[in-house]
Structures are given as structure tokens and as C-alpha cells.
């Protein structure tokens, strides 16, 4: 018998790993001249409070990335953001 939430959790983990793979691929791109764009480190399940992925760049800035499989906007702010990100017709 399947546990409740199991397939959903696994789908989310797979999606998070797929997003992280994009940053991991950038680790192999040494020809990027700008330190602002050159990835130096990628951490998954970072020991931070709210972040799934932390990408550190050559200039030492970090991108803190929250990965969500479900794009449903439930809050007023989420709904407003969804409207802004909707493709133009």
C-alpha cells in the first residue's frame, strides 16, 4: 500500500534535483568570463532556514532558490505574481 503523499514528495524531489542539475552543469562551464555568472558551488537541502538550493558564484554572491513543483498560487501575493509572470497573448 502506497503511503499518503509519497508519490507527490518523490515528484517534488525529482523536480528539485532537475533544477539543481542546471546549476551543476554550469560548474563545467569554465569559459564563462564574468565571475557574476560563473557557478563555483551548489548545495542541495542547504542548512539554511528556507532554501532548497544555494548556488555560490565566483564573485561570492549566492542565489537562494526555493523549488516548488506545484505552481498553484494560493495567496494574494502569489496570485499577483502569477499574473505578472503569465505569458503575453
C-alpha positions in Angstrom: 0.0 0.0 0.0 1.3 3.4 -1.0 1.9 6.0 1.7 -0.1 9.2 1.5 2.0 11.9 0.0 4.7 9.5 -1.1 4.4 10.0 -4.9 3.9 13.7 -4.5 7.0 14.0 -2.3 9.1 12.0 -4.8 7.9 14.1 -7.7 9.0 17.2 -5.8 12.4 15.8 -5.0 12.9 14.8 -8.6 12.0 18.3 -9.8 14.3 19.9 -7.2 17.1 17.6 -8.4 16.4 18.6 -12.0 16.7 22.3 -11.2 19.9 21.7 -9.3 21.3 19.8 -12.3 21.1 23.0 -14.3 23.4 24.7 -11.9 25.6 21.7 -11.6 26.0 21.8 -15.4 27.2 25.4 -15.1 30.1 24.1 -12.9 31.5 22.5 -16.0 31.5 25.8 -18.0 34.9 27.3 -17.3 34.8 29.6 -20.3 32.3 32.0 -18.6 34.4 35.2 -18.2 32.1 37.0 -15.8 32.5 36.0 -12.1 28.9 37.1 -11.6 27.7 34.3 -13.9 30.3 31.5 -13.1 29.0 29.0 -10.6 31.5 27.7 -8.0 29.4 25.7 -5.6 25.9 24.1 -5.5 24.3 22.9 -2.3 21.1 20.9 -2.1 19.0 20.9 1.1 21.2 23.7 2.3 21.4 24.1 6.1 19.5 27.4 5.8 16.0 28.1 7.0 14.0 28.2 3.8 16.2 27.2 0.8 16.3 24.0 -1.2 19.3 25.0 -3.3 22.1 27.5 -2.8 24.3 28.4 -5.7 27.5 30.3 -5.0 29.2 32.2 -7.8 32.8 33.2 -8.4 32.2 36.7 -7.1 31.0 35.1 -3.9 27.3 36.2 -4.2 24.7 33.5 -3.7 21.4 32.6 -5.2 19.0 31.1 -2.7 16.5 29.0 -4.6 13.1 27.7 -3.4 11.9 24.9 -5.7 8.2 24.2 -5.9 6.6 21.6 -8.2 3.1 22.9 -7.7 2.6 26.3 -9.3 -0.8 27.0 -7.8 -1.0 30.5 -6.4 -3.0 30.4 -3.2 -2.2 33.7 -1.6 -3.0 37.2 -2.8 0.7 37.9 -3.4 1.1 34.5 -5.2 -1.8 35.3 -7.4 -0.5 38.7 -8.2 2.9 37.2 -9.1 1.3 34.5 -11.2 -0.5 37.3 -13.2 2.8 39.2 -13.7 4.6 36.0 -14.9 1.8 34.9 -17.3 2.9 34.9 -21.0 1.7 37.8 -23.1 -1.1 37.0 -25.5 
